[in-house]
Amino acid sequence: MRHNYKNLKIWQIGISIANDISDLLLEFPKHERYDLSSQISRCSVSMPSNIAEGSSRTDKSFSHFLDISLGSSFELITQLLIATHRKYINKIQFNQLEIKIEEFQRITMSFQNGLK
């Protein structure tokens, strides 16, 4: 069974997170452009991108792409913690993003369990 990724709540939340991150990175110091901000951007884009790519595959293969998407989400939280420590983002910004990312993780895991 193939899935229309644009109709999946997990993809929609992933896109929202990627857009939030893009806006947030505008405030990062210029010297981080090729380091932490680049990694954060790639992780956030990876989340919905892997859902979109996996949606065209079999459920078993889709599950693998969801694993990659989830891995990117956990990596993203770690990188945001580093950004918070470096004072590139404040605790409120971090907490808002963490809540959204954790929601993404919960519903993605639930959706993934339904594929099996």
Secondary structure, 3 states (H helix, E strand, C coil): CCCCHHHCHHHHHHHHHHHHHHHHHCCCCHHHCCCHHHHHHHHHHHHHHHHHHHCCCCHHHHHHHHHHHHHHHHHHHHHHHHHHHCCCCCHHHHHHHHHHHHHHHHHHHHHHHHHC
